[in-house]
Amino acid sequence: MTQHVPRRQLRFFLTAPSPCPYLPGREERKVFAHLPMLDGASVNDSLTQGGFRRSQNIAYRPACEDCAACVSARLPVGDYRFSRSERRVLARNDGLARHVVEAEATREQFDLLRRYLLSRHAGGGMADMSWPDYVAMVEDTPVRTHMVEYRTRSQDRGPGLLAACALVDHLADGLSLVYSFFDPWMSRASPGSFIILDHVAHASLMGLPYLYLGYWVSGSDKMDYKARFSPLEVLRPGGWALLATGDRPGARPRR
């Protein structure tokens, strides 16, 4: 695919070292650039293909001096076949209806996010996110993005209860899951896996070849789950390549 050249030269910056949120005892650094307003969507496409991740109007990627554990990961949608266990996850969430809405923050979404963070990430960096912070996360961007709301199916044709949300970028070659969250009562239904599998299905319906999952970090309890999805491509120095079974933690045959 042809790389997009922005109208203005991008300026890249390097953060100072800080404690790594994924691997204890290590430090992280990031290289980042501000996405331009005029052609931010095209620039984001190219940077994502090159291993960057978007947060609001910034694209970043790890630039750690002594560690290369964080690698970009994506699912090739055309080759993806749901395993028996993944079909069970989809079935357990069959009571949810999918609604694609504009990337506009709502209080209902924010209340759901607060419940999710307090239950799952009370000590994390996002635990003290305020309403203005959430508005900025959803709305402050020049790229093609949207929200997907998952609601319980209502008997009276109403909107149903909001159970989960995903902020998703629409790229030239796929969908990118920027951030997702769900009501803690859904935990037994594997909502995180469901959101990924649902987007695999919808990327396929849209004729898009990839679903970008962000970074996979081998050895991190927070990120190891991404290696359960197969086939999974990761970005190596020589380009995108399938993750070998032997590189997957606790790898088991798919059923």
N, C-alpha and C positions, 0 to 999 in steps of 0.2 A: 504494500500500500504506500502511496506517495506521502512523504512527510510534509506537513503544512509548515510554511514559513510565515511567521507573524509579520504584520505590517511594521511593527516596531521591535527592535532588538530586546529580547527578554533579559532582565537582570536577575541573576541568581545570588542568593545569600546563604550563609552557613550559620546555623545556630551554635551557641555555646554548648559544651557538654552538660548533660543532665542525667539523673538516674533513669535507667531503662525501665519502662513499665512492664516489660515482658520477661526479662531474664534477670534474676536477682544478682546483685554485685557487679553489674555492667553499666556502662554509660552509653548514652545515645547522642547522636548529632543528626541533624537533618539539613538537606539543601532544599531551598524553596524559592519560588518565584510568584509574583502577583499575576494572575490571569488578566489579560487586557480586556477592556469592556467591548471593543469593537468586534474582535474575532476570538473571544475567549473560548467559545465552544469548539472551534477547530483546533486551537492550541491545546485545549484540554484533551481532545481526542489523541493528538500526537504524543503528548506527555504521558497519558495513561498507557498507551502502547509501549512506552519506554520505561514503565515501572513507577511512574509517579501516582500519587493519590491526591484527590481534591478534598479541601476543607474550606467551605465558604468560597472566597475569591482567591484562594492560594492553592498552588500545586506543590507537593513536597515528596521527597523520598529519603530513606535512610542514607546517611553518609558517615557511618561509624568507622573509626580508625582501625579498631582491632577485632571487628566482628562483622560477619555477613550473613547472620542468621535470618534476617527479614528478607523474604523474596516475594515478589508479586505473584499472585495466583489468579488463574481464570479457568473456567470450565468451557471446553469446546462443545457447544450445544448440539451440533449435528451428530456427534458421536456418542451422545449421552443416552444411556438406557437405564431407566429406574430399576433398582434392585427390589427384591421382595420386601425388604425392611423399609425402603424408601416409599414404596407403594402403600405400606401400612401407615407411614407418617402422613401421607396425603389423605388417606381415608379418615384418619383420626381428626383431621381438620376440615372435613367436608362440610361442617356446619358453618363455616365462615364464607362470607361473600366478599369478593375483591372489588374495590372501588379505586379507580385512578383519578386523582384530583390535582389541582394546581399546587405548585410549591408555595403555599401560603400557610403560615403557622396559625394554629387555632388553640384556644385554651383547652379544649378537649384532648388534643394531642399532647399538649404540655403536661396536663394532669396525668396522663398515661405514662409519659416519660418519667415523671417524678416517682411514680410508684415502682416503675421498672428499676430505676437507678438505686432507690432506697433498698430494694429487695436484692438486687444482683450485684451492684457496684457501689455500695455505701462508702467504701474507702477510696474510690477511684477519683481521677481528676475531673470527671464531669458531675460528681455528686452534688456540687453546689451551683449547678447551672441555673441561671435566673431566666425569667421570661424574655427579657431583651436578648440574652445569649441564644435562646432557642429560636427566636425570630431571625436572628442573624444567621444561624446555622442553616435554616431552611430557605431563607429568601435572599441572602446577600451573596449573589453569584451571577456571573454573566453567561453561564452554560445552560444547555437544554436539560432541565431537571423536573421532576415531579414527585408527588407523594403517592404511595399506595396504602390505602386504609383497608384493613381486614375487619369486617363487622359481623356480628352474629346475625343469622338470618331471622328477620322479624316476621311474626305471624300476621301483623296488622299492616304490612307493607311500609312500615317506617324504616328509618335508616339502620336500626339495630345498634347494639352496643359496640363501641370501638374496642377491639381486642388486641390489635397489633398494627404497627406502621412501619413503612420502609421509605427512606429517602433515596431516590434512584436517579442516576444520570443516564440520559439517552445518548450514546456515542455513535459514531459512524459505523463501528463494527461490533456493537453489542450494548448491553446494559451494564451499569456499574452500581453495585450496592454500596452506597455511601455510609448509611447508618440505619439500623433497624432496632426496634424495641417492642415489647409486648407486655400484656398484663401478667403479673406473676402467677395468677391462677391457671394460666395456660401451660405451665412448665411441663406437666406430664405428657402433653401432646407434642413435645419437641418443636415448639414454634420457630426457633431459629433455623432448624433444618427445613421446616416447612416453607419458610419464606424463600430460602435459597432454591428449593425444588420448584416452587411455584414460579419463580423468575426464570428458571431453566425452561420450563414449559412455555412461558410467554415470550421469551426471547426467540424460541423456535417458531412460534406462531407469527412473530414479526419478521422472520427471515434474517435474524441477526446471528452471527456465528459464535459470539462469546458472551459469557457472563463473568464480569470481573468481580473478584471477592476481596480485593485489598491485599494485605500481606499475610503470608503464612510464615510462622516462626516455629521452627522445629525445636522442641523442648519446652515450649511455653504452654501451660495449661489453658491459657486464654485463647490460643490460636491453633493448637494442634487439631481441633475439630475439623478444620478445612481439609485436612489430608484424608478424611473419611470419604470424601466425594471423589468419584473416579469415572472417567479419566479427568485428571487435573493437570493443567499446564503451569509451569513455573518459569520465571524469567531468569535465565542463567547468563553469564558473561557472553556466551555465544548466541544468545537469542532464546525465544520461547521453546520449551521442550517438555515432554510428558514426564511427570514425576514417577519414578520407578517404584514398584511395589516395595522393594527393600528399603526405600527412603521414608516409608510411611510408618509412623509410630504405632505399634500394636496392629499391624496390617493383618486383615482377615479376608478370606475370599468373600466377594459380594454374592448375596443370595437374593 
